[in-house]
């Protein structure tokens, strides 16, 4: 399901009589990490077990993240994003849902990660790039 453009929603919000009606009309609610992960699995036709394996996360811990029973660090969320081959925007939405900082292009490490996401690098290749630049790896 394609989400409306943020700019369009912002204009509607600013012209709305009150925030409650706006949120109800657009079904805007707090997005949970597990909900967004499930949405991405469904949209991309992925299997949870394959994603957890590709992310290099322990099966039990990965299952708990997907079920909303455990939170995930920023790096674990990034591992999942690479395993699911998410875009930069999708990755930032996933990071938002996890309650962690979004990727920021003025941060050197984040800039490398953004580049890797945009170029379709796998997790291992992204870690190699981070290591090459002397930055903390994701895994």
C-alpha positions as CSV (number, residue, x, y, z in Angstrom):
1,X,0.0,0.0,0.0
2,X,1.5,3.3,-1.1
3,X,1.7,5.9,1.6
4,X,0.7,9.5,0.8
5,X,3.4,12.0,0.4
6,X,4.5,13.7,3.6
7,X,4.1,17.2,2.1
8,X,0.5,16.5,1.2
9,X,-0.3,15.1,4.6
10,X,1.3,18.1,6.2
11,X,-0.8,20.5,4.2
12,X,-4.0,18.6,5.2
13,X,-2.9,18.5,8.9
14,X,-2.3,22.3,8.9
15,X,-5.7,23.0,7.4
16,X,-7.6,20.5,9.6
17,X,-10.0,21.8,12.2
18,X,-8.3,19.6,14.8
19,X,-5.6,16.9,15.1
20,X,-8.0,14.2,16.3
21,X,-10.1,14.2,13.1
22,X,-7.0,14.3,11.0
23,X,-5.5,11.3,12.7
24,X,-8.7,9.4,12.5
25,X,-9.3,10.2,8.9
26,X,-5.8,9.1,7.9
27,X,-5.6,6.3,10.4
28,X,-2.5,7.8,11.8
29,X,-1.3,5.9,14.9
30,X,1.9,5.0,16.5
31,X,3.6,2.4,14.3
32,X,5.1,-0.5,16.1
33,X,8.3,-2.2,15.0
34,X,6.6,-5.6,14.7
35,X,3.7,-4.1,12.6
36,X,6.1,-2.4,10.2
37,X,8.3,-5.5,9.9
38,X,5.2,-7.6,9.1
39,X,4.0,-5.0,6.6
40,X,7.4,-5.2,4.8
41,X,7.4,-9.0,4.8
42,X,3.9,-9.0,3.2
43,X,4.7,-6.4,0.6
44,X,8.0,-8.0,-0.4
45,X,6.8,-11.6,-0.2
46,X,9.6,-12.5,2.3
47,X,9.6,-15.1,5.0
48,X,10.5,-14.2,8.5
49,X,13.0,-17.1,9.0
50,X,14.9,-16.2,5.8
51,X,15.1,-12.5,6.9
52,X,16.4,-13.4,10.4
53,X,18.9,-15.8,8.9
54,X,20.1,-13.2,6.3
55,X,20.4,-10.6,9.1
56,X,22.6,-12.9,11.1
57,X,20.3,-12.6,14.1
58,X,19.7,-15.5,16.6
59,X,16.5,-17.3,15.6
60,X,14.8,-16.9,19.0
61,X,15.8,-13.2,19.3
62,X,14.7,-12.5,15.8
63,X,11.3,-14.2,16.4
64,X,10.8,-12.1,19.5
65,X,11.6,-8.9,17.6
66,X,9.0,-9.8,14.9
67,X,6.4,-10.7,17.5
68,X,6.9,-7.4,19.4
69,X,8.2,-9.2,22.5
70,X,11.6,-7.6,22.4
71,X,13.0,-4.3,21.2
72,X,15.9,-4.1,18.9
73,X,19.0,-1.9,18.9
74,X,19.6,0.4,16.0
75,X,22.2,-2.0,14.6
76,X,19.8,-4.9,14.8
77,X,17.2,-2.9,13.0
78,X,19.8,-2.0,10.3
79,X,20.7,-5.7,10.0
80,X,17.0,-6.5,9.3
81,X,16.7,-3.6,6.9
82,X,19.7,-4.9,4.8
83,X,18.3,-8.5,5.0
84,X,14.9,-7.3,3.7
85,X,16.6,-5.1,1.0
86,X,14.7,-2.0,2.2
87,X,15.2,1.3,0.6
88,X,16.6,4.3,2.4
89,X,13.0,5.6,3.1
90,X,11.8,2.2,4.3
91,X,14.8,1.9,6.5
92,X,14.2,5.2,8.1
93,X,10.6,4.3,8.7
94,X,11.8,1.0,10.3
95,X,14.2,2.9,12.5
96,X,11.4,5.3,13.5
97,X,9.1,2.4,14.4
98,X,11.9,1.0,16.6
99,X,12.3,4.3,18.4
100,X,15.8,4.9,17.3
101,X,17.5,7.6,15.3
102,X,16.9,7.8,11.6
103,X,19.9,7.7,9.2
104,X,21.4,11.2,8.8
105,X,23.5,12.0,5.8
106,X,25.7,14.5,7.8
107,X,26.9,11.7,10.0
108,X,29.8,9.9,8.3
109,X,28.8,6.4,9.4
110,X,25.2,7.0,8.4
111,X,26.2,8.4,5.1
112,X,28.1,5.2,4.3
113,X,25.1,3.1,5.3
114,X,22.7,5.3,3.2
115,X,25.1,4.9,0.2
116,X,25.1,1.1,0.7
117,X,21.3,0.9,1.0
118,X,20.9,3.0,-2.1
119,X,23.3,0.8,-4.1
120,X,21.7,-2.4,-3.0
121,X,24.7,-3.7,-1.0
122,X,24.2,-6.8,1.1
123,X,24.9,-6.5,4.8
124,X,28.4,-8.1,4.6
125,X,29.4,-5.6,1.9
126,X,28.0,-2.7,3.9
127,X,30.1,-3.8,6.9
128,X,33.2,-4.1,4.7
129,X,32.6,-0.5,3.5
130,X,32.2,0.7,7.1
131,X,35.3,-1.1,8.2
132,X,37.3,0.3,5.2
133,X,36.4,3.8,6.4
134,X,37.3,3.0,10.0
135,X,33.7,3.2,11.2
136,X,31.8,0.9,13.5
137,X,30.4,-2.0,11.6
138,X,26.7,-3.0,11.8
139,X,27.4,-6.6,12.9
